Amino acid sequence: MGDLLLVRHGETEWSRTGRHTGSTDVPLTGHGRDEARRLVPLIRSHRIGAAFVSPLLRARETARLIGVPDALVDSDLREWDYGGYEGVTTVEIQRQRPGWFLFTDGVDPGPPDHPGETPEQVGERADRVLARADAALADTEGAVVLIAHGHFLRVLTARRLGLSPRHGALFQLATGTLCRLGTEHGRPVVAGWNIRPQG
């Protein structure tokens, strides 16, 4: 079975300033577009069997720039619904809730169309994505690419490794990077993390 290649979208103005960016559809910055373009040689070094992308602009633009413009849009790949914390930084949240941590404390409720998600709800979406990725891996030769968002991909990694969604906290993930989830002796492993081209 092939690898899962995880790509976090390039930098946005909100990711650069630490604002929680769930449903807000912000574009890549110039630097974020450059981050994505630099991943092209890494993507081309793998045989790609299938690719899936979040519906949000920053992920779809990244997919195009890394050379997989035909990636299938999968709504389950969207970022964590931050509810009442959309657009707010961790520092700002901790002024009201000292010691707050997303992976253990969750978010405050938001408006009806974005009420917020618990870590477990994000984990359920990740499990659905993994089931589709495994089906694609079984049907094609090569790797499956998932182009999405930092917090979501951290939860997905935890679930791939058989961990609780809350253990996504263990996998810091930078913008414009590639991660590889593979297997060793039939068990899922992290085979590469926060990979960028040399130079």
C-alpha positions as CSV (number, residue, x, y, z in Angstrom):
1,M,0.0,0.0,0.0
2,G,1.3,3.5,-0.8
3,D,1.9,6.4,1.4
4,L,-0.3,9.3,2.5
5,L,1.2,12.6,1.6
6,L,-0.1,15.5,3.7
7,V,0.3,19.0,2.4
8,R,-0.5,22.0,4.6
9,H,-1.4,25.0,2.5
10,G,1.0,27.9,2.2
11,E,1.1,30.9,4.4
12,T,-1.9,33.3,4.6
13,E,-2.1,36.6,6.4
14,W,-4.1,35.0,9.2
15,S,-1.7,32.1,9.6
16,R,1.2,34.5,9.7
17,T,-0.4,36.5,12.5
18,G,-1.6,33.4,14.4
19,R,-5.4,34.0,13.9
20,H,-7.5,30.9,14.0
21,T,-8.7,30.4,10.4
22,G,-11.4,27.9,10.0
23,S,-14.1,28.8,7.6
24,T,-12.8,32.3,6.7
25,D,-11.7,31.9,3.1
26,V,-8.5,33.9,3.1
27,P,-6.1,33.7,0.1
28,L,-2.4,32.8,0.2
29,T,0.2,35.5,0.6
30,G,2.9,35.9,-2.0
31,H,5.2,34.1,0.4
32,G,2.5,31.3,0.8
33,R,2.4,30.9,-3.0
34,D,6.2,30.6,-3.0
35,E,6.1,28.0,-0.3
36,A,3.6,26.0,-2.3
37,R,5.7,26.2,-5.6
38,R,8.8,25.0,-3.8
39,L,7.0,21.8,-3.0
40,V,6.7,20.8,-6.7
41,P,9.9,18.8,-6.8
42,L,8.9,16.9,-3.7
43,I,5.5,16.0,-5.1
44,R,7.0,15.0,-8.4
45,S,9.4,12.6,-6.7
46,H,6.3,10.5,-5.8
47,R,4.0,8.5,-8.0
48,I,0.6,10.0,-7.2
49,G,-2.4,7.7,-7.4
50,A,-5.1,10.1,-6.1
51,A,-5.4,13.6,-4.6
52,F,-8.0,15.2,-2.4
53,V,-8.2,18.9,-1.3
54,S,-10.2,21.0,1.1
55,P,-12.9,23.2,-0.5
56,L,-11.3,26.3,0.9
57,L,-9.4,28.7,-1.4
58,R,-6.0,28.5,0.4
59,A,-5.9,24.7,0.0
60,R,-7.2,24.7,-3.6
61,E,-4.7,27.3,-4.6
62,T,-1.9,25.3,-3.0
63,A,-3.1,22.2,-4.9
64,R,-2.8,24.0,-8.1
65,L,0.6,25.4,-7.3
66,I,2.1,22.1,-6.3
67,G,0.9,20.5,-9.5
68,V,-2.2,18.6,-8.6
69,P,-4.9,20.9,-10.0
70,D,-7.4,18.0,-10.5
71,A,-7.5,17.0,-6.8
72,L,-11.0,16.0,-5.8
73,V,-12.6,18.5,-3.4
74,D,-13.5,16.8,-0.1
75,S,-15.6,18.9,2.4
76,D,-14.3,16.7,5.3
77,L,-10.8,18.1,4.7
78,R,-11.9,21.6,5.8
79,E,-10.2,23.1,8.8
80,W,-11.5,22.8,12.4
81,D,-14.6,24.9,13.0
82,Y,-13.3,27.3,15.6
83,G,-16.8,28.6,16.4
84,G,-16.5,31.8,18.6
85,Y,-12.7,31.7,18.2
86,E,-12.7,32.3,14.5
87,G,-10.1,35.0,13.7
88,V,-8.9,35.2,17.3
89,T,-5.3,34.4,18.3
90,T,-4.3,32.0,21.1
91,V,-2.8,34.9,23.1
92,E,-6.2,36.8,22.9
93,I,-8.1,33.7,24.0
94,Q,-5.8,33.0,26.9
95,R,-6.4,36.5,28.3
96,Q,-10.0,35.4,29.0
97,R,-9.2,31.7,29.6
98,P,-5.7,31.3,31.1
99,G,-4.0,28.1,30.0
100,W,-6.5,27.4,27.2
101,F,-5.4,24.8,24.7
102,L,-7.4,23.9,21.6
103,F,-6.7,20.2,21.6
104,T,-8.0,19.7,25.2
105,D,-10.3,22.6,25.8
106,G,-12.1,23.0,22.5
107,V,-13.8,26.2,21.4
108,D,-16.5,28.6,22.5
109,P,-19.8,28.3,20.5
110,G,-20.1,30.4,17.4
111,P,-23.0,31.5,15.1
112,P,-25.5,28.8,13.9
113,D,-23.6,28.3,10.6
114,H,-20.3,27.8,12.4
115,P,-21.1,26.5,15.9
116,G,-17.6,25.1,16.6
117,E,-16.3,21.5,16.8
118,T,-14.9,19.4,19.6
119,P,-11.7,17.5,19.0
120,E,-13.8,14.3,18.7
121,Q,-15.9,15.8,16.0
122,V,-12.8,16.8,14.0
123,G,-11.5,13.2,14.6
124,E,-14.7,11.8,13.1
125,R,-14.2,13.8,9.9
126,A,-10.5,12.7,9.8
127,D,-11.6,9.0,10.1
128,R,-14.0,9.5,7.1
129,V,-11.1,11.1,5.1
130,L,-8.8,8.2,6.0
131,A,-11.4,5.6,4.9
132,R,-11.6,7.3,1.5
133,A,-7.9,7.6,1.3
134,D,-7.5,3.9,2.1
135,A,-10.0,3.0,-0.6
136,A,-8.0,5.1,-3.1
137,L,-4.8,3.5,-2.0
138,A,-6.3,0.0,-2.6
139,D,-7.6,1.0,-6.1
140,T,-4.5,2.8,-7.4
141,E,-0.8,2.5,-7.4
142,G,1.1,5.3,-5.8
143,A,0.6,7.7,-3.0
144,V,-2.5,9.6,-2.0
145,V,-2.1,13.4,-1.5
146,L,-4.3,15.3,1.0
147,I,-4.1,19.1,0.8
148,A,-5.6,20.8,3.8
149,H,-5.0,22.7,7.0
150,G,-2.7,22.6,10.0
151,H,-5.0,21.6,12.9
152,F,-7.1,19.2,10.8
153,L,-4.0,17.4,9.4
154,R,-2.6,17.1,12.9
155,V,-5.8,15.4,14.1
156,L,-5.8,13.2,11.0
157,T,-2.2,12.1,11.7
158,A,-3.2,11.2,15.3
159,R,-6.1,9.1,14.0
160,R,-3.9,7.4,11.4
161,L,-1.6,6.3,14.2
162,G,-4.4,5.0,16.3
163,L,-4.3,7.9,18.8
164,S,-7.0,10.1,20.2
165,P,-7.8,13.3,18.2
166,R,-6.4,15.3,21.2
167,H,-3.0,13.8,20.4
168,G,-2.9,15.9,17.3
169,A,-1.2,18.4,19.7
170,L,2.0,16.3,19.4
171,F,2.4,17.1,15.7
172,Q,3.4,20.7,15.1
173,L,2.8,21.5,11.4
174,A,4.3,24.4,9.4
175,T,2.7,26.1,6.4
176,G,3.8,25.0,3.0
177,T,5.3,21.7,4.1
178,L,4.9,18.0,3.1
179,C,4.5,15.2,5.5
180,R,4.6,11.5,4.7
181,L,2.6,8.8,6.6
182,G,3.7,5.3,5.7
183,T,3.9,1.9,7.2
184,E,6.5,-0.3,8.9
185,H,5.8,-4.0,9.3
186,G,2.2,-3.3,8.4
187,R,1.7,-0.6,11.0
188,P,1.2,3.2,10.3
189,V,4.2,5.4,11.0
190,V,5.4,9.0,10.5
191,A,7.9,8.6,7.7
192,G,8.6,12.3,7.2
193,W,7.4,15.5,8.8
194,N,7.5,19.2,7.9
195,I,9.6,18.5,4.8
196,R,10.7,21.3,2.6
197,P,13.1,21.2,-0.4
198,Q,16.7,21.7,0.4
199,G,18.2,25.1,-0.4
